[in-house]
Amino acid sequence: MKPIKIDWDFVDSHPMADKHDDDSPELTDEDFARMRPASAVLPEIFGAELAAEMLKPKGGRPRKDNPKVFVGIRLDTEIVDSFKATGRGWQTRMNDALKQWLREHSAV
């Protein structure tokens, strides 16, 4: 991954650069020294059972039995434009059109 370059002169020149926010002050070394990980703090706040649930890794979307495969494919502009013109879900409709074609043109 390419590192992000930050123009600090531009950031420092912003009109709000010298304004301090009393509601959200800059953290000090003392603040960082007092910090504890969520695994140590959440049980005190919510109890062990709820904290354990909150700290579980998120599983994301359930895996499909038959997941789709990413394929890079080059198509004529008119085909892509026609499907895109049908709105959201155009890739699913293109997939369905290909399934229909396969049903009608068996490989036998």
N, CA, C and O of each residue as an XYZ file, in Angstrom:
432
protein
N       0.840     -1.172      0.000
C       0.000      0.000      0.000
C       0.889      1.241      0.000
O       1.859      1.325      0.753
N       0.547      2.189     -0.846
C       1.336      3.406     -0.979
C       1.079      4.324      0.217
O      -0.076      4.554      0.575
N       2.142      4.853      0.842
C       1.931      5.739      1.998
C       1.251      7.041      1.572
O       1.457      7.537      0.464
N       0.448      7.572      2.468
C      -0.260      8.827      2.212
C       0.663      9.977      2.583
O       1.250      9.988      3.664
N       0.786     10.939      1.688
C       1.596     12.117      1.966
C       0.668     13.232      2.428
O      -0.338     13.517      1.778
N       1.000     13.857      3.537
C       0.183     14.922      4.096
C       0.930     16.240      3.967
O       2.097     16.343      4.348
N       0.260     17.235      3.435
C       0.827     18.570      3.316
C       0.552     19.307      4.624
O      -0.485     19.952      4.778
N       1.502     19.202      5.575
C       1.286     19.782      6.896
C       1.228     21.303      6.858
O       0.555     21.913      7.688
N       1.923     21.928      5.906
C       1.840     23.392      5.781
C       0.407     23.808      5.446
O      -0.099     24.805      5.960
N      -0.240     23.024      4.571
C      -1.632     23.308      4.233
C      -2.528     23.114      5.460
O      -3.398     23.939      5.739
N      -2.307     22.019      6.186
C      -3.109     21.742      7.388
C      -2.921     22.864      8.403
O      -3.896     23.361      8.966
N      -1.680     23.264      8.639
C      -1.391     24.314      9.616
C      -1.924     25.675      9.194
O      -2.150     26.538     10.042
N      -2.129     25.881      7.888
C      -2.624     27.171      7.409
C      -4.147     27.290      7.489
O      -4.706     28.356      7.231
N      -4.810     26.199      7.845
C      -6.278     26.219      7.939
C      -6.703     27.214      9.031
O      -6.059     27.301     10.077
N      -7.798     27.970      8.784
C      -8.238     28.958      9.777
C      -8.535     28.370     11.155
O      -8.444     29.078     12.158
N      -8.884     27.104     11.219
C      -9.227     26.486     12.506
C      -8.013     25.802     13.160
O      -8.141     25.213     14.233
N      -6.851     25.880     12.521
C      -5.675     25.157     13.010
C      -5.259     25.583     14.410
O      -4.794     24.756     15.193
N      -5.418     26.855     14.733
C      -4.981     27.323     16.046
C      -6.111     27.377     17.071
O      -5.903     27.839     18.193
N      -7.293     26.915     16.705
C      -8.441     26.896     17.626
C      -8.378     25.629     18.482
O      -8.069     24.548     17.980
N      -8.669     25.769     19.763
C      -8.675     24.621     20.661
C     -10.107     24.267     21.001
O     -10.943     25.143     21.224
N     -10.375     22.986     21.037
C     -11.713     22.485     21.332
C     -11.727     21.973     22.766
O     -11.169     20.916     23.061
N     -12.371     22.733     23.660
C     -12.417     22.345     25.074
C     -13.191     21.054     25.299
O     -12.946     20.351     26.279
N     -14.133     20.728     24.396
C     -14.911     19.499     24.528
C     -14.095     18.270     24.121
O     -14.414     17.150     24.518
N     -13.063     18.482     23.343
C     -12.240     17.382     22.863
C     -10.775     17.811     22.864
O     -10.178     17.999     21.804
N     -10.202     17.964     24.049
C      -8.819     18.453     24.120
C      -7.831     17.405     23.598
O      -8.141     16.215     23.548
N      -6.659     17.860     23.218
C      -5.610     16.967     22.744
C      -5.148     16.079     23.903
O      -4.998     16.544     25.032
N      -4.929     14.807     23.607
C      -4.498     13.871     24.647
C      -3.049     14.124     25.026
O      -2.217     14.456     24.182
N      -2.764     13.962     26.300
C      -1.409     14.161     26.819
C      -0.754     12.810     27.067
O      -1.409     11.771     26.988
N       0.536     12.828     27.364
C       1.244     11.584     27.702
C       0.616     10.944     28.940
O       0.549      9.719     29.039
N       0.159     11.761     29.876
C      -0.501     11.256     31.085
C      -1.799     10.531     30.722
O      -2.105      9.479     31.284
N      -2.561     11.100     29.777
C      -3.798     10.451     29.317
C      -3.492      9.078     28.733
O      -4.155      8.090     29.050
N      -2.481      9.035     27.879
C      -2.123      7.759     27.256
C      -1.649      6.744     28.293
O      -1.925      5.552     28.154
N      -0.952      7.186     29.315
C      -0.458      6.296     30.364
C      -1.612      5.681     31.153
O      -1.499      4.551     31.627
N      -2.724      6.412     31.301
C      -3.882      5.929     32.063
C      -4.797      5.021     31.239
O      -5.641      4.323     31.801
N      -4.640      5.024     29.933
C      -5.532      4.242     29.080
C      -5.374      2.750     29.309
O      -4.280      2.254     29.575
N      -6.514      2.034     29.196
C      -6.528      0.585     29.309
C      -7.281      0.016     28.122
O      -8.129      0.699     27.548
N      -6.991     -1.209     27.746
C      -7.683     -1.801     26.605
C      -9.167     -2.043     26.918
O      -9.557     -2.195     28.076
N      -9.972     -2.074     25.869
C     -11.406     -2.296     26.024
C     -11.689     -3.590     26.783
O     -12.647     -3.659     27.553
N     -10.860     -4.616     26.571
C     -11.084     -5.900     27.249
C     -10.981     -5.779     28.769
O     -11.538     -6.599     29.498
N     -10.268     -4.756     29.244
C     -10.157     -4.540     30.685
C     -11.244     -3.624     31.218
O     -11.631     -3.736     32.382
N     -11.740     -2.724     30.390
C     -12.694     -1.713     30.840
C     -14.151     -2.156     30.685
O     -14.969     -1.913     31.573
N     -14.477     -2.799     29.572
C     -15.878     -3.152     29.306
C     -16.522     -4.032     30.374
O     -17.680     -3.797     30.716
N     -15.820     -5.046     30.924
C     -16.455     -5.846     31.972
C     -16.847     -5.015     33.204
O     -17.850     -5.302     33.856
N     -16.053     -3.988     33.516
C     -16.370     -3.114     34.655
C     -17.623     -2.289     34.379
O     -18.402     -2.008     35.290
N     -17.810     -1.905     33.127
C     -18.930     -1.035     32.757
C     -20.211     -1.834     32.510
O     -21.279     -1.471     33.002
N     -20.098     -2.930     31.742
C     -21.279     -3.659     31.296
C     -21.454     -5.032     31.919
O     -22.491     -5.662     31.712
N     -20.482     -5.517     32.673
C     -20.535     -6.868     33.204
C     -19.816     -7.822     32.264
O     -19.683     -7.557     31.070
N     -19.359     -8.927     32.817
C     -18.518     -9.862     32.069
C     -19.230    -10.468     30.866
O     -18.647    -10.580     29.788
N     -20.502    -10.864     31.049
C     -21.213    -11.558     29.965
C     -21.418    -10.648     28.758
O     -21.107    -11.038     27.632
N     -21.934     -9.448     28.976
C     -22.168     -8.522     27.877
C     -20.847     -8.064     27.261
O     -20.752     -7.922     26.042
N     -19.839     -7.836     28.078
C     -18.527     -7.425     27.571
C     -17.942     -8.495     26.661
O     -17.378     -8.180     25.612
N     -18.073     -9.768     27.058
C     -17.559    -10.860     26.229
C     -18.253    -10.871     24.873
O     -17.613    -11.097     23.846
N     -19.557    -10.628     24.868
C     -20.320    -10.572     23.612
C     -19.856     -9.400     22.750
O     -19.706     -9.540     21.536
N     -19.631     -8.255     23.371
C     -19.199     -7.063     22.641
C     -17.797     -7.222     22.063
O     -17.488     -6.640     21.023
N     -16.952     -7.995     22.719
C     -15.565     -8.155     22.289
C     -15.367     -9.295     21.294
O     -14.261     -9.483     20.787
N     -16.425    -10.061     21.006
C     -16.302    -11.138     20.025
C     -15.974    -10.547     18.663
O     -16.503     -9.499     18.292
N     -15.102    -11.218     17.920
C     -14.823    -10.738     16.565
C     -16.098    -10.777     15.724
O     -16.906    -11.700     15.830
N     -16.254     -9.773     14.907
C     -17.428     -9.715     14.040
C     -17.211    -10.665     12.880
O     -16.158    -10.651     12.243
N     -18.194    -11.476     12.612
C     -18.075    -12.490     11.573
C     -18.355    -11.991     10.176
O     -17.998    -12.648      9.198
N     -18.986    -10.841     10.067
C     -19.314    -10.341      8.737
C     -20.498    -11.076      8.151
O     -21.273    -11.712      8.866
N     -20.627    -10.984      6.868
C     -21.738    -11.594      6.145
C     -21.572    -13.115      6.141
O     -20.458    -13.609      5.971
N     -22.666    -13.866      6.325
C     -22.548    -15.331      6.284
C     -22.059    -15.804      4.912
O     -22.427    -15.235      3.884
N     -21.245    -16.828      4.907
C     -20.736    -17.366      3.646
C     -21.846    -18.086      2.892
O     -22.676    -18.776      3.484
N     -21.843    -17.911      1.583
C     -22.817    -18.586      0.732
C     -22.314    -19.989      0.409
O     -21.109    -20.242      0.397
N     -23.253    -20.897      0.148
C     -22.880    -22.252     -0.255
C     -22.219    -22.244     -1.630
O     -21.325    -23.043     -1.911
N     -22.678    -21.326     -2.482
C     -22.177    -21.247     -3.849
C     -21.821    -19.787     -4.144
O     -22.560    -19.104     -4.853
N     -20.684    -19.297     -3.601
C     -20.355    -17.882     -3.777
C     -20.007    -17.547     -5.225
O     -19.550    -18.399     -5.986
N     -20.234    -16.296     -5.582
C     -19.885    -15.837     -6.922
C     -18.369    -15.667     -7.000
O     -17.699    -15.472     -5.986
N     -17.849    -15.743     -8.213
C     -16.418    -15.646     -8.469
C     -16.157    -14.334     -9.191
O     -16.857    -13.997    -10.146
N     -15.141    -13.585     -8.735
C     -14.778    -12.353     -9.431
C     -14.036    -12.705    -10.702
O     -13.092    -13.495    -10.686
N     -14.470    -12.110    -11.808
C     -13.828    -12.324    -13.099
C     -13.687    -10.975    -13.785
O     -14.641    -10.201    -13.856
N     -12.502    -10.701    -14.286
C     -12.317     -9.508    -15.115
C     -12.685     -9.881    -16.536
O     -12.135    -10.837    -17.083
N     -13.596     -9.154    -17.141
C     -14.067     -9.499    -18.486
C     -14.237     -8.215    -19.284
O     -14.662     -7.192    -18.748
N     -13.907     -8.275    -20.554
C     -14.055     -7.106    -21.424
C     -15.310     -7.309    -22.268
O     -15.445     -8.308    -22.974
N     -16.216     -6.351    -22.182
C     -17.473     -6.413    -22.924
C     -17.625     -5.164    -23.772
O     -17.011     -4.134    -23.494
N     -18.450     -5.262    -24.811
C     -18.741     -4.085    -25.629
C     -19.427     -3.024    -24.777
O     -20.229     -3.333    -23.896
N     -19.097     -1.779    -25.055
C     -19.666     -0.658    -24.312
C     -21.181     -0.676    -24.364
O     -21.837     -0.423    -23.353
N     -21.749     -0.971    -25.528
C     -23.210     -0.945    -25.667
C     -23.899     -1.977    -24.757
O     -25.011     -1.743    -24.284
N     -23.238     -3.110    -24.518
C     -23.814     -4.132    -23.637
C     -23.805     -3.634    -22.201
O     -24.826     -3.696    -21.516
N     -22.669     -3.145    -21.743
C     -22.553     -2.662    -20.368
C     -23.500     -1.481    -20.158
O     -24.210     -1.429    -19.153
N     -23.516     -0.533    -21.097
C     -24.393      0.641    -20.969
C     -25.855      0.237    -20.898
O     -26.628      0.821    -20.139
N     -26.236     -0.765    -21.691
C     -27.639     -1.215    -21.695
C     -28.028     -1.803    -20.342
O     -29.105     -1.510    -19.824
N     -27.160     -2.626    -19.772
C     -27.477     -3.206    -18.468
C     -27.455     -2.141    -17.376
O     -28.320     -2.137    -16.500
N     -26.467     -1.232    -17.421
C     -26.394     -0.168    -16.414
C     -27.620      0.733    -16.469
O     -28.062      1.251    -15.444
N     -28.169      0.918    -17.667
C     -29.347      1.785    -17.837
C     -30.569      1.223    -17.117
O     -31.541      1.942    -16.886
N     -30.521     -0.055    -16.763
C     -31.664     -0.661    -16.050
C     -31.622     -0.366    -14.553
O     -32.537     -0.747    -13.824
N     -30.565      0.310    -14.086
C     -30.500      0.728    -12.682
C     -29.739     -0.243    -11.802
O     -29.029     -1.135    -12.267
N     -29.925     -0.021    -10.474
C     -29.239     -0.856     -9.486
C     -29.533     -2.325     -9.734
O     -30.640     -2.695    -10.124
N     -28.529     -3.150     -9.502
C     -28.694     -4.590     -9.691
C     -28.390     -5.049    -11.108
O     -28.674     -6.188    -11.476
N     -27.813     -4.156    -11.897
C     -27.562     -4.508    -13.297
C     -26.605     -5.686    -13.438
O     -26.738     -6.469    -14.378
N     -25.638     -5.833    -12.523
C     -24.713     -6.964    -12.622
C     -25.431     -8.283    -12.337
O     -25.139     -9.302    -12.963
N     -26.365     -8.258    -11.396
C     -27.156     -9.457    -11.107
C     -28.009     -9.820    -12.325
O     -28.130    -10.992    -12.681
N     -28.598     -8.798    -12.959
C     -29.405     -9.075    -14.163
C     -28.536     -9.612    -15.291
O     -28.981    -10.470    -16.054
N     -27.310     -9.126    -15.409
C     -26.401     -9.646    -16.428
C     -26.070    -11.104    -16.113
O     -26.031    -11.938    -17.018
N     -25.833    -11.416    -14.854
C     -25.565    -12.786    -14.432
C     -26.762    -13.687    -14.775
O     -26.592    -14.796    -15.280
N     -27.978    -13.188    -14.491
C     -29.189    -13.961    -14.786
C     -29.349    -14.179    -16.291
O     -29.786    -15.249    -16.714
N     -29.000    -13.178    -17.102
C     -29.094    -13.316    -18.564
C     -28.127    -14.392    -19.056
O     -28.457    -15.162    -19.958
N     -26.942    -14.444    -18.466
C     -25.978    -15.480    -18.845
C     -26.464    -16.873    -18.421
O     -26.278    -17.843    -19.155
N     -27.079    -16.972    -17.251
C     -27.656    -18.255    -16.812
C     -28.731    -18.712    -17.787
O     -28.788    -19.882    -18.166
N     -29.589    -17.765    -18.191
C     -30.671    -18.077    -19.145
C     -30.065    -18.591    -20.454
O     -30.544    -19.576    -21.015
N     -29.020    -17.930    -20.937
C     -28.375    -18.348    -22.173
C     -27.836    -19.765    -22.038
O     -27.960    -20.568    -22.963
N     -27.227    -20.083    -20.870
C     -26.689    -21.426    -20.668
C     -27.789    -22.486    -20.665
O     -27.604    -23.582    -21.193
N     -28.937    -22.153    -20.066
C     -30.063    -23.104    -20.068
C     -30.556    -23.385    -21.492
O     -30.923    -24.511    -21.827
N     -30.556    -22.348    -22.310
C     -31.071    -22.472    -23.678
C     -30.036    -23.043    -24.638
O     -30.401    -23.532    -25.707
N     -28.763    -22.995    -24.288
C     -27.689    -23.470    -25.173
C     -26.820    -24.456    -24.402
O     -25.680    -24.150    -24.051
N     -27.360    -25.623    -24.147
C     -26.613    -26.607    -23.365
C     -25.310    -26.972    -24.064
O     -25.214    -26.932    -25.291
N     -24.322    -27.323    -23.274
C     -22.996    -27.632    -23.800
C     -22.910    -29.044    -24.358
O     -21.822    -29.480    -24.735
N     -24.002    -29.762    -24.424
C     -24.002    -31.162    -24.888
C     -23.834    -31.252    -26.372
O     -23.812    -32.352    -26.925
